[in-house]
Amino acid sequence: MLRTTKLTARRHRRWRAAGAVAAGTVCAVLLSNLATAPALADPGLRGSEPLPLERLFDNTAVSDDARPDEADFDGAGGSFSAQDLKAAGWTPGRALTIDGSPLRRPRSAPGEPDNVRAAGQTVRLRGRGQALSFLVASSSAAGPGGDVSGTGTVRYRDGSHTAYRLTAPDWRRGLLSTKAVALPHLNTPTGRRTETTRLHAVTVPVARGREVDSVVLPRAPRASVQLHIFSMALRAPSNGWTGSWAAPPSGYTAVGPWTDRTLRLVVRSSVGGQRTRIRLENTFAGQPLRIGHATVALRGKGAATAGRPRTLTFGDREDVVIPAGAQQFSDPLGFRIPADTSLLVSLHLPGTVRALPVHHYTNQHSYLTDDDGGDRTEDRDADTFTGTITNWPLLTGIDVSGGPGSVVALGDSITDGERSKPDADGRWPDLLARRLRAQTAVPVYGVLNSGISGNRVVDDRYQGNGTSTTLSGVSAGHRLERDVLAQTSARTVIVFEGVNDIRAGTTAPQVIAALRSIAERAHERGLRVVAATIAPCGGYGDCTATAEAQRTAINRHIRENGGLYDAVFDFDRAIRDPQHPDRMLPRFDGGDHLHPNDAGMKAFADAVDLRRL
């Protein structure tokens, strides 16, 4: 039974107006994908005047802890805590860049309508984009439930339209590995309760190159559940930018605590350009993080720069606060980055930091100052950088101007470079980038490394919320949006994963189903998909006969499914011992029979047919 709430006069007026608008804007949802059919060909796409999303708000999700009865998100009196959202940096009206999309928390105050229950309304949204993102959650008056899905329509200025399928995870039971933000409390009519609540960012395809005119929202499949939309935005095309370096966040870990420190992170470009920008991410965090100052420089020796560090700005400011779960691009900087060059990105953390999102395994030493070292981002010498770290906190991408686009390597510790020479940038994606630069037959693409040590295709090693010593990332399927589809100018993904799954007992059909889903989602978004066969690991402790049988079955699927994958790179054949096909040749073995050495990394890079990228 729906609960009656007390309303302020202002809230009552806004609800009444929103309800009247919503009632006048309901339209039927197109259920089949008519990718190029004229919009006027279907009567369900006529007769509804598109309105801004805020004009359609008909539900209140957020309450002040002192007045929990002023919101009823789920029809049973439950709501999000305004204090929790503020503590996460999600204040009313706050811009939130998530997976490259400029979402925003509604400007509504606690106790005011702040979301729409999707029921076929037509939303005005204009522009071009690579994808369409929603800030969503689903609810049920009967209590925590499962995902809620519905089909909607994107309408274009040229009269055509496409269908999309939107799935909103439950606000109390949705996977933490796919959430945008998790909050520690649930507000109820009787007060605040300790229970995790979630908001999710979900992205769907749009037709590239066509200008969007409006979006018809889905309908929930039954009356007992609701699909709530708080914000929506088009992800802008990355025209004029190419991804040169990337490192996905693999977890959220305790540090220090560090007080007033400067990090100096060592990374290497794949391609160069005349302008640059960086991407910082507060992924998996529960609190906002302040960056006091950031610079980029060419590397000299160790932590010393080869020239004057250049200040990076964020919205014309030197400092920036990144909300929990969000990311931040720097403003474009007229700083030339050469190809295949070591860079130093310095970040000043002015407060006390106890946990950070990191890319855990880097095979690279970076630097940091002692506590209370202050802002040393503009230092040219290395004197104050007395400490070293072997992970990359916060920094997840470097883009350069120009270029033909990027290739993304989605993988595990082998792609991360384990057992290759430390501090030498000899991972197989690094070597692939050098092969591309040394030829003229195909464009020189940027190469982005989205490998995470210990990662699996099917299962989340890190559950996606809170500090953890497990830093092997969420599954390849759950991180696909952030680490591949949202990467700058991504055009091709090379999927080279699965060995950690079979070692853990995951079956070949489970891995194959996940690989198929990754390929279908990437194709839906216009990327080329290349599958690499799983390399042999015989001799490693848990690479048993059962695991080998699963590996053989997965590789058979990869080799025989040319219709699913645009190309296949046979990494298995590149390093296996013909006399013992379950093992790699000794000259490629990094010493543990699982991770190849530098020669094995080169064999992988050489196995890539550049014409198929």
N, C-alpha and C positions, 0 to 999 in steps of 0.2 A: 504494500500500500504506500502511495506517495505521501510524504510528510508535508504539512503546511508550515511554511516558515514565516517569521516576522519580517516585514519589509519596511525599510525607510521610505518616506514619500518619494525621494529622488529615485531610489532603486525601483519602486513600483512603477513610476512613469517610464523608466528605461525598459523594464521588462514588457510593459504593455505595448510600447512602441515597437520593440523588437519582435514581439509576438505577432503584431499586426503585419509587419513587413514580411516575416517568415511565412505567414499564412498566404500572403499574396505572391510568393515567389517559388512555391513548390512546383517542380516539373518532373516529368517522368525521366528515368535514367536509361540511357542507351545500354543494352546488355550485350551487344555484339560489337566487335572491333571493326568499325567502318572507317579504315584509316584515311581514305581520301574522298569519301562520299560528301557531297555538298550538305551543309548543315540543314538547309531547308527541305531536304528530301525526307526527313523524319519529323512527324508532327510533335514528337516528344522534345524537340529542340526549339520549338517556337513558343512565343507568347509569354516568356518570363523576362522581366527587365533585370539585367545584372546589377547587383549592388555590392558595395565593399563588404568584406567579411564582417567588419565590426557592426554594420547595420543589421546583421542577421543574428547577432548573439541572442540566445534564448535560454541560456543556462548559466548558473553561477557555480564555479568550481573552487574558488579560493575564499577562505574566511580568516578573519583575525582570530587568534587563539582565545581572545577574551569574549568573542561573539561568534562561536561556531555555528549557531543556528541561523546565521545570515547567508549560508550557502548550502546547497543540496546538489552535489555533483552527480550522485549515483541513484537518486530517487529513494534512498534510505537514510538521508541525512549526513552522509559522509562528504568530506571536502579536504582540499589541500590546505596546508598551513601557510599563511602569508609570511609568518616569521621564518619558516624554513626556506621559503623561496628567497626572501631577502638575504638570509645567511649564505645562500648559494650564489648570490649576485644576480638573481633573476628578479629585479625590481620592476614595477609596472612600466611598460613602454621600453624596456631595455632591448637593444639590438643584440641578437644572438646568432652569430655565424656558426652553423652546424653543418658539417659535411659540405662546405662550400656554399651553402644556401643562406641568404640573409633573412632568417626568421626573426620574430620579435614577440616578446611577451606582451599580451594585450595591456593597454594603458589603464584598464579598469582598476578601480580601488577594490580592496577586499569587500565582499558582500555585494558587488555589482556584477551584472552579466559579463562574462569574459570568454565564452565559447559558444559554438553553435552545434546542436545535435543534428548531424547530417541526415537530411531527408529529401534530397533532390533539389535543394536550393541552387540558384545560379549566382555565382560570385564573379564580380568584375575583377579581372586580373589581366593586365596587358603587358606585352613585351616578348622578347625572344629568350630562349634559355636552353640549357643542356638537359634539364630535368625539372620536375615540379616537386617541391618538398612541402610536407605538412607537419605541423606540431600537433600531435594527437594523443588520445588515450581512449579506451573503451570502458564502459561500466555496465553493471547490472544491479537492479534493485534486489535481486535474490542473493547478492554477495559476490565475492571474487569469481570471475569466470575466465573464459579463454579469449582468444583473439576474435575480433569482430571484423568482417570483411564486407565490402560492397563495391559495386561497379559504378563509376562515374564517367563523365565525358569532358574532354578538353575541346573547346571550340576556337577556331582560328579566324583571323580577319579575312582570309580568302574564301570563307564559307565552308571549309572542310572541317572535319572533326575526327578525333581518335578517342577510343575508350581506354580507361585505366582501371586497375584493380587496386583498391586501397585497403590495407589491413592494419587495424589499430590494436596493439596489445592492451591487455587489461591493466588498469591503473594500479592494481594491487598485486597482480600475479604475472604480469608480463616479464619477459626475460630481462634481467639486469644487464646482460651482455649487449643488448641492442637499445638500451634506454638512452635518452638525451640527458636526463638528470634524475637522480633518486633522492628522495627526501625522507627524513627519519621518522616523520609522524603522520598520523591520520587524525583529522579533526572529526568529532562526532557530536551529536546534540548534547551529550553528557560531558564533553571535554576532550582533551587531547589524549591520544593513545599512541604508544610506541609501536609503529608498524611502517614498513617502507612503502612509500607511494612513488609512482613514476610518471614521467612524461616522455613520449617517444617522438623522434623525428623519423618520418617515413618518406621515401622518395619514389616517384613513379616516372615513367618515360613521357616525353613529349616529342612531337615531330620537330627535328632540328631544322632550323632555317625558316620555319613558319612562325608568324607572329601570332601569339595567343591573344584572344579577345576576352574569353570568359571561361569559367570552369563550373560544370554542373557537379554538385556533390553527390556521393553515393547515398543509398538508403541502407539502414541497418536491416539485416535479414529477418528480424522478428521484433515485435514490440517490447519484449522483455529486456532487450539490450540496446545500448546507445553507443554511437560512434561520434566522439566529440572532437571538434577541430578548433584549435586556439589560434593558429597562424598558418599562413601558406605563402610561398614565394617561389619564384623561378630562380634556378641556379644560373647565373650569368655565364655565357660562353667564355672560354679562356682564350679568346682571340688575342693574338699578339704576345702570348706567353707560352713558354715551354718548361715543363718540369725538368730540372737539372739534377736534383738530389732529393731523396726522401728517406724517411725512417719511421715506420708506423709505431705508435705507442703499444707496448706489449703488456703494460700493467701499471699499477699505482703502488709505490713503495715508500716506506718510511726512510727519511734521510735525517742526518744530524741529530738534533735540529741545527739548521744553518741560520745564522743571523747576519744580515747585511753583507752578503757575499756576492762575488762576481764569478760566474761560470765562463769559461772560454772553451768552446766546443770545436773540435777539429772534424771537418767534413771535406768531401772531395766532389767537385763538379763533374758532370758527365759531358755536358755541352756548355758553351759560353754565350754571352750576350752583352749588349751595351748597357742594359738596365737590369736591376735585380729587385726582388722582394723575398721576404722570408715568411714562413707560416709557423705560428706557435699554437700549441693545443693543450688545453686543460682537461683532456679526456679522462674519464673515470673519476674525476675529483668530486668532492662534495662541497668545496669552498672555492671562492674566487681567488685568483692569484694576481699580485701586482708585479709588473716588470717596471723597474725604475728607469732603465736606460738600456739600449741595445745598439751594438755596432757590428759591422762586417768589415773584414780586411783580408787581404792576401796573406798567406802564412809565410813567415820566415823560418827560423829554426825553433823547434819546440813551441813554447807559448808566445814567442816574439812575433810581431807582425813584420811584413815586408814593406809596409808603407803606412800612411796615416789611416787609422780606423775611421770608417765613415758612419755617422749616426743614422740609425733607422728611426723613422717616425711612424706613428699610428694615429691616423686622423689628424695629422699635423702636430701631434703631441709626442714628446719623448717618452713619457710614461704611459702605461696602459694597464687596466685591470681586466683580466679575462675571466668571465663567469664560469662556474662549474660546468663541465661538459662542452664548453664552446671552444672555438678557435679564433685566431686573430691573424690576419694578413698585415704585413707592414705596407706603408705607402711605397709606390715605385721610387727607386733611388737610381740616379744617374751614376752608377758604379759598374765599370766593366769587369766582368768575370770571364777569364779565359777558360777554355775547355780543359778538362783533366788537370785541375789545379786544386791544391789544398787551400782551404779557407778557414778563417777563424771567426766564429760568431760568438760574440760576448754578450751576456745577459746579466744585468745587475738585479739582484733580489734584495730589496731594501729592508724587508721585514724579517720576521722569524718564520722559517719554513720547516715543517715537520714531515711532509710527504709530497711527492711529485709524481706525475705521469712520466714514464721513461720508456725509451727503447733499450732493453736490458743488455743484450749481447751486441757489442759493436766491433770487437777485434781491433779496437782503436783507443788509444789513450787521449783523454782530454784533460782540462786543467780547471782549478778553482783556487780562490784566495782563502785565507784563513777567516774565521769569524771576525766581524767588525772591520773587515778590510775595506768596506765602502765601495764606491763606484770606481772600478778600474777598467771600465770598458774601453776607454780611450788610451790606455797605456800601450806604448809600442814595445816596451821591453817585457821580459818574462819574470822580473824580480819578485813581483807580488804574488805570482801564481805558483804557490809552493805545494799545492796538493794536486793529485791526479784522480780521475774517475774513469771508469770503463763503460759508462752508459751515456746515452744522449737524453737528458731531461728536456721536455717542453718543445724543443725544435723538431719539427716533422717535415719541413719542406723548404727548398730553395728553388725559385723560378727565375728564369732569365727571359729577356725580350727576344722576340723573333722565334725562328725555328719551325720545324714541320710537325711537332708533336712528340709524344713520349711513349715508350714501351715500359710496362710495369711487370716486374717479376714477383709473382705471388708464391711465397715458399716458406721454408722452415730454416733450421740451423745451417743446412748446406748452402742455401741462398744467402744466409747471414754471414757466411764466410768462416765458420768454425773449422779449425785445423789448417786454414791458409795462413800464410806468414803474417804475424801481427803488425799493425801500423804500416802495411804495405799496399792497401787497397787492391788486393788480389782476389776478391770475390768474383764468381763467374759473371755477375752483371757488370762489374767494373771492366772485366776483360771484354765482354760483349760491346760495351761502349767504345772501347779502344778499337775493336774491329770495325765498328761503324765509321769511326773517324778516319780510318786508314783506307777507305774505299770510296768510289764515286758512283757505283752502280745504283744505289738506293739512297734516299735521304738520310742525313745524319740525325737520327732520332735521339732525344734524351732517353736515358735509361734510369728508371726509378726502382730501387730495391725495397720491396715490401715483404721481405723475408723476416720471420720471427723465430728465434731458436725455440725448439720444443713445440711449435705450433702444430695443430691438427686440422684436417679438413672438416671433420664431423663434430667433434666435441670441443667445448670451451675448457681450456686448461685453467685460465683465469676467469672467474665468474663475472667480472665486469663491474664490481662495486667494492669500495673500501680498500684499505691497505692490505697487501698480500706479499708473501715471499715467493709465490708462484707467479712468474713473469713471462709465461709462454703465450700470452694473448688469448683472446676469444677466437672461436673457430674461423677458418677461412671464409665460410659462408656468412657468418655474422659480422665480419669486418670487411666484407667485399665492398660495401658502399663507401665507407670512409677511406680504405686503403687502396682501392683500385678505381671505382667508378667516379669518385669525386676528385681524383688526382688531376693536377693541371694538365690539360691537353692530352689526356690518355687516349691512345688509339688502339693499342694492342695489349693484351694481358697474356703472359706466359705462366701457366699454372704448373708448378712443380712441387707437389705435396702428396702426402699419403703414407710415407714410411713410418711416421710416428703413430698413425692410426693403426696400422696392421701390427705394430709392435705392442700396442695396448689391447689387442684382441678385437678391434673393430673389423667387421667382415667386409669382403670385397663388394657385395651388393650395397652396403651402406655407403662406402666411399664412392662408388660409381654413381649412386643417386645424388650425392652431394656435388660431385664434379659436374654431373648433368645440369643440376640447378644453377651452379655458378656459370656454366657456359650459356645457358638460356637467358639468365639475367643480364649477362654482359652483352650478348647479342641484341637483346631487347633495347639496350642503351646505345647500340651502334658501335661497339668495340669488336675488334677481331679477337678470337680466342685460340690460343695455341696451347696444347697439352703436351707436357713432357713426361715420358715414362719414368717410373720410380726406379731409382738406382739400386743395385744389389747391396745387401748388408750382411751376408752370411759370415759368421764368425763373431758378430756382435752378440752380446749375452742373450737378448730376448728376440733376436732374429731367428726364430725357430722354423721348423719345417712347416708348421701351420701358417706362420707369417709369410713364408716364402710362397706358399700356395695362394694366399690372398694377393700378394704382390704380382704374381704371374697372371692371375685373373684380371686384375685392374689394368695391367699393361696390355693384355689382350684386348680389353675393351677400348683402350686409348688408340691402339694401332688399327682397330677395325671399325672405328666410328668417324670416318672422314666427313660424314654429313653433319655431325655434331660439332666438330672442331675444324677451324679453318686450316690448321696445319698441326703436324705432330713432330716433335723433336725427340729423337730416341736417345735420351741420356743414359738409359740402361745399356744399350748396345755400345755406347761410346766408351764405357769404362769397365764393362764386365769381363771376366776371365772366361774365354771360350771353353776351357777345360772344366771350369767350375762356375756355371752360369749364375749361381746364387751368390757369388763373391766378386768383388772388384779385383782387377789386376793389381798385383803387389806394387807396381810402380805408381799407381794412382792412390794408394791407401795412405790416409793421414795417420795411421797407427792404431786406430780403434776398430777398423773394418766397417765403419758406418760413414765417417766423414772423409771425403777425398782431400788430398793435399793440393798444393799449387798446380801440379801437373794435371790432377783430376779436374780442377776448376777450369783449366785451359781446354781440356777435352770437352767439357760441357759447352763453353763459349764457342768452340770450333764446330760443335754439332748443330749450331743454330744456322738455318738457311736464311740469310739476310733478306732474300727476296720474298720470304713468306711472312715477314713482320708487318 
